[in-house]
Amino acid sequence: MPIYKAPTTDTLFILNDVLGLERYGNLPGFADASPDMIEAIVGEAAKVAEEALFPLNLSGDQEGCSRRDDGSVTVPKGFKEAYDQYCQGGWIGLAVPEEFGGQGLPYTLHAAVGEYMSSANMSLMMYPGLTQGAIAAILVHGSDEQKATYLPKMVEGTWSGTMNLTEPHCGTDLGLLRTKAVPQGDGSYRISGQKIFISAGEHGMTDNIIHLVLARIEGAPEGTKGISLFIVPKFIVGEDGSLGERNGATCGAIEEKMGIHGNSTCVMNYDDATGYLIGAENKGLSAMFVMMNEARLGVGLQGLSIAETAYQNAVAYANERIQGRSLSGAKAPDKKADPIIVHPDIRRSLMTIKSFNEAGRAFLLWTALKSDISHRSPDEKERQNADDLLGLATPILKGVLTDKGFDHAVMAQQVFGGHGYIEEHGMSQYVRDARITMIYEGANGIQALDLVGRKLALNGGRAVMAMFKEIGDFCEENRADEAMAPFTKALKKGLNDLQAATMWFMQNAMAKPDNAGAGSTDYMHLFGLVTLGYMWARMAKTAQEKLGSGDPREEYLKNKLVTARFYMEKIMPETALRKVRIEAGSDSVMELAAEAF
Ligand SMILES: Cc1cc2nc3c(=O)[nH]c(=O)nc-3n(C[C@H](O)[C@H](O)[C@H](O)COP(=O)(O)OP(=O)(O)OC[C@H]3O[C@@H](n4cnc5c(N)ncnc54)[C@H](O)[C@@H]3O)c2cc1C
């Protein structure tokens, strides 16, 4: 049977020691986030993940969701009870302002515990996950009345949320969307159209479902300039907050899919459904972007989550499966063979995944902290810098952690040999579940284009310069520190590659945009390699400072340094390869005629 244990020691090291959350006590909500409080919350989250959510992961995959003839949808056994337990623990509203029933704690903490929940059961966690995204959009763009009507129930979890962008003929290019909104003269609209692939679109776990739907108001301009965002509740909400008639928002079918079987992915039909505009007319995409940006961090988190669970299972298997002898002599002479963890190639896989997961966790929490600072800091300059870095980091986090999350789920599966391909060990589920994270919330190719085409040049390159400065300053500050040399030298080299590739784009992509498109995925990964390297250098610095100071985590800290060295020696050199590929430009990519493929 698969196993999962929340990596609390690592999370606490990153939050308290590396990022020093305590230093941010001046920000609203952070005063309560003392190390003791953080430890208590992280510990409680670990319990919920391990004991309530994880036991339903495999059964949820096997059972899946189904649609009854009346359009209602069933979720796997135990999901409703586990969902209720999650809601009662107040986890949905951990970082939501207190006035709407949340706890107002840092989003960083929300991200930290979110990893555990998603590792334990990604399909189940998508139900409250979508709600959290919808809450974020209503918080930013909703009217006071909409906030008062919807948020408390959604924070409580008695109502859930969804996001409806995709239509059969459009996913990436939302300018093509056809769903129509007709004004009714009373402030409401009639929404008609079909949305597909809608996660958590229909289920019976909550009393109401608040669909956020993109549609075009009659007569609005074509393309993305004519798209508006609407709240379309499953049940119309009366002025006193009571639930009224069933709205024309129904599930037409459940998608049969490769993974995340426990989540109901629905075709949603809107037949003259009553909807309410949220935000300004024709500004729906920017309103939805609030939700999408939050969701992109959430999907990056999913990539990490699955890689972590897959890794833990691979480690357990590698310690227990005996096969062959160690190249340097028997390690378990009392047995007929050694456990496969003695083999360098198995260790290469495990170290690769471990080094990405730990740096990925630090990157996720670093990014989440930028989000907190960008929203909560009283200092405008600090807010702007954090917002710049958050915007830059979001596509990298989404694209890199999910590409690697899938690769590493496969790598962990490989450790099992043929047993990884058999459903019994659960590895097949991790591979199948991880696959979607590369596709939804903007396929990873689109994340790469967002980074190269939008984020690099934004505000005259302010964000990218700030990031280069932050990493460059770190290397400079630690230049004289001999013990840090293995980390800072490799990081500086990676940074040089990244800066050279950035410069190459500046000089070669303006006049020839295909050069940007052809190099964008390499660039996203190059940026990811350097950013994760920066996380490793910071973790190594902290580990060195703590070691020898009587810190009881001595073994853990030493292991951190070994893993940091592995990353710098074995992973970081890939930056040179990525740079060479980028600089090769687009000619050979674009030359063949479409018929030649
Ligand atoms: C299980 C599941 C759950 C989902 N949940 C939701 C949900 O809750 N709500 C929702 O609205 N949607 C949801 N989606 C939809 C998902 O977000 C889309 O599938 C995704 O955005 C891609 O759109 P598409 O499938 O139409 O692919 P397309 O847009 O047709 O893209 C096909 C390929 O072409 C590439 N491509 C497209 N345009 C460009 C370009 N300009 N430059 C370079 N490459 C390009 C893409 O990267 C992709 O690889 C879900 C999908 C699945 C499978």
The ligand as an ORCA input file, in Angstrom:
! r2SCAN-3c Opt
* xyz 0 1
  C      -8.876     17.364    -16.230
  C      -9.019     18.777    -16.714
  C      -9.503     19.740    -15.850
  C      -9.688     21.052    -16.302
  N     -10.271     21.994    -15.480
  C     -10.658     23.184    -16.010
  C     -11.481     24.086    -15.268
  O     -11.799     23.849    -14.105
  N     -11.908     25.216    -15.882
  C     -11.573     25.529    -17.161
  O     -12.010     26.548    -17.657
  N     -10.783     24.704    -17.883
  C     -10.331     23.537    -17.350
  N      -9.562     22.678    -18.081
  C      -9.162     23.069    -19.423
  C      -7.678     23.385    -19.557
  O      -7.350     24.537    -18.850
  C      -7.365     23.450    -21.051
  O      -7.444     22.134    -21.547
  C      -6.021     24.078    -21.338
  O      -6.036     25.437    -21.013
  C      -5.609     23.920    -22.815
  O      -6.642     24.286    -23.673
  P      -7.067     23.289    -24.863
  O      -7.261     21.949    -24.246
  O      -8.185     23.875    -25.593
  O      -5.785     23.206    -25.761
  P      -5.434     24.187    -26.988
  O      -5.648     25.586    -26.593
  O      -6.108     23.697    -28.188
  O      -3.873     23.932    -27.121
  C      -3.330     22.751    -27.721
  C      -1.809     22.827    -27.644
  O      -1.354     23.939    -28.406
  C      -0.552     24.795    -27.627
  N      -0.832     26.177    -28.028
  C      -2.031     26.764    -28.151
  N      -1.884     28.048    -28.513
  C      -0.572     28.282    -28.607
  C       0.217     29.410    -28.937
  N      -0.335     30.606    -29.222
  N       1.561     29.285    -28.926
  C       2.135     28.105    -28.634
  N       1.444     27.000    -28.319
  C       0.105     27.082    -28.301
  C      -0.926     24.524    -26.193
  O       0.161     24.782    -25.309
  C      -1.289     23.049    -26.230
  O      -0.140     22.277    -26.029
  C      -9.315     21.387    -17.623
  C      -8.780     20.404    -18.467
  C      -8.656     19.122    -18.039
  C      -8.145     18.084    -19.004
*
